[in-house]
Amino acid sequence: MSDLPAVSVVLPTLNEQGYLRDCLDSLLAQDYPSIREIVVVDGGSTDQTREIAADAGSLVRVVDNPRVTAAAAMNVGVQAAACDLVVRADAHTLYATDYVRRSVEALQASGADWVGGRMNPVGTTSFGRAVAAVTSSPVGVGPGRFHYATQAQDVETVYLGVFDRRIVAEVGGYDETELQWAAEDQELNYRLRRHGRRIRFDPQIRSWYFPRQQPRRLWDQYFNYGVCKASTLKKHRTLPYWRPLVPAAMVAGSAGWMALHLLRRRPLTAALPVVGYAGAAGIVAVRLAGDPGVAPHRAFAALGICHWAYGLGFWSGVLRILRGRPFDSRPGGHR
């Protein structure tokens, strides 16, 4: 233990009173003896977030984030951190007691530059449990290996992670202006890989994330994820990986097929893409319903929302590019 370096935990927040106390409790219960501080970087919460953080103990300190967004919060937090080694945390997540220790050990043992663990979703409602099942499956989220992989390996991006803040400074920090909000982590990992840095996944680093629990919120989230990938495409003239093209191709292909057959007055054949998707998704939903508490019809709905919202969001982002419209650096369309 004496050889393990001191770390700063950086935790962006904005109106997180429903999650923050449990999140901080799990971070304060870590078995790693060299956590120097937990930096809560708050973007102007109007609920009890700041009060909860202020009452959490001397290890926790609150730093203002006047630029509001998660990308800005990470830039502020990384700069304000007392330690070079930073653990990036999320308020919607609970952490195993050995989370920080295993993160640092994996970073040292692997020689990688950024190490993160598996994103284990936990549903707290009937629909939320279906979302957890869908987002733990390759069919639901594609080959994003930090969602379901069981072996340590180098990857394109990870959930959260531990890193030396100097490598973030080398590539210019988190992008606060050019990207759609929520694109900041995967885009930063892409820039790091372009600069020869290794991103490592280790399933022994355990945490539990609370996904969206309502259909409309899940739709908004995945639609925004699609827009995020379009914003990355605009910035780099390429995608960091190919998987966004699958839901985008599904949406475009289905729309083209349906338009063509409707113009030819063939409504039955026009519906074939939707019928085909429904059949395939139904089979997958029945298999996912093997998880405790997951109903097939809710898994079917979660699958459809993830796929179609993502694909539509991507094309919405492409349309923004073609029209010369900026992306939204913060939720609500405000820059």
Rosetta blueprint (number, residue, H / E / L):
1 M L
2 S L
3 D L
4 L L
5 P L
6 A L
7 V E
8 S E
9 V E
10 V E
11 L E
12 P E
13 T E
14 L L
15 N L
16 E L
17 Q L
18 G L
19 Y L
20 L H
21 R H
22 D H
23 C H
24 L H
25 D H
26 S H
27 L H
28 L H
29 A L
30 Q L
31 D L
32 Y L
33 P L
34 S L
35 I E
36 R E
37 E E
38 I E
39 V E
40 V E
41 V E
42 D E
43 G L
44 G L
45 S L
46 T L
47 D L
48 Q L
49 T H
50 R H
51 E H
52 I H
53 A H
54 A H
55 D L
56 A L
57 G L
58 S L
59 L L
60 V E
61 R E
62 V E
63 V E
64 D E
65 N L
66 P L
67 R L
68 V L
69 T L
70 A H
71 A H
72 A H
73 A H
74 M H
75 N H
76 V H
77 G H
78 V H
79 Q H
80 A H
81 A L
82 A L
83 C L
84 D L
85 L E
86 V E
87 V E
88 R E
89 A L
90 D L
91 A L
92 H L
93 T E
94 L E
95 Y E
96 A L
97 T L
98 D L
99 Y H
100 V H
101 R H
102 R H
103 S H
104 V H
105 E H
106 A H
107 L H
108 Q H
109 A H
110 S H
111 G L
112 A L
113 D L
114 W E
115 V E
116 G E
117 G E
118 R E
119 M E
120 N E
121 P E
122 V L
123 G L
124 T L
125 T L
126 S H
127 F H
128 G H
129 R H
130 A H
131 V H
132 A H
133 A H
134 V H
135 T L
136 S L
137 S L
138 P H
139 V H
140 G H
141 V H
142 G L
143 P L
144 G L
145 R H
146 F H
147 H H
148 Y L
149 A L
150 T L
151 Q L
152 A L
153 Q E
154 D E
155 V L
156 E L
157 T L
158 V L
159 Y E
160 L E
161 G E
162 V E
163 F E
164 D E
165 R H
166 R H
167 I H
168 V H
169 A H
170 E H
171 V L
172 G L
173 G L
174 Y L
175 D L
176 E L
177 T L
178 E L
179 L L
180 Q L
181 W L
182 A L
183 A L
184 E H
185 D H
186 Q H
187 E H
188 L H
189 N H
190 Y H
191 R H
192 L H
193 R H
194 R H
195 H L
196 G L
197 R L
198 R L
199 I E
200 R E
201 F E
202 D E
203 P E
204 Q E
205 I E
206 R E
207 S E
208 W E
209 Y E
210 F L
211 P L
212 R L
213 Q L
214 Q L
215 P H
216 R H
217 R H
218 L H
219 W H
220 D H
221 Q H
222 Y H
223 F H
224 N H
225 Y H
226 G H
227 V H
228 C H
229 K H
230 A H
231 S H
232 T H
233 L H
234 K H
235 K H
236 H H
237 R L
238 T L
239 L L
240 P L
241 Y L
242 W L
243 R L
244 P L
245 L H
246 V H
247 P H
248 A H
249 A H
250 M H
251 V H
252 A H
253 G H
254 S H
255 A H
256 G H
257 W H
258 M H
259 A H
260 L H
261 H H
262 L H
263 L H
264 R L
265 R L
266 R L
267 P H
268 L H
269 T H
270 A H
271 A L
272 L H
273 P H
274 V H
275 V H
276 G H
277 Y H
278 A H
279 G H
280 A H
281 A H
282 G H
283 I H
284 V H
285 A H
286 V H
287 R H
288 L H
289 A L
290 G L
291 D L
292 P L
293 G L
294 V L
295 A L
296 P H
297 H H
298 R H
299 A H
300 F H
301 A H
302 A H
303 L H
304 G H
305 I H
306 C H
307 H H
308 W H
309 A H
310 Y H
311 G H
312 L H
313 G H
314 F H
315 W H
316 S H
317 G H
318 V H
319 L H
320 R H
321 I H
322 L H
323 R H
324 G L
325 R L
326 P L
327 F L
328 D L
329 S L
330 R L
331 P H
332 G H
333 G H
334 H L
335 R L
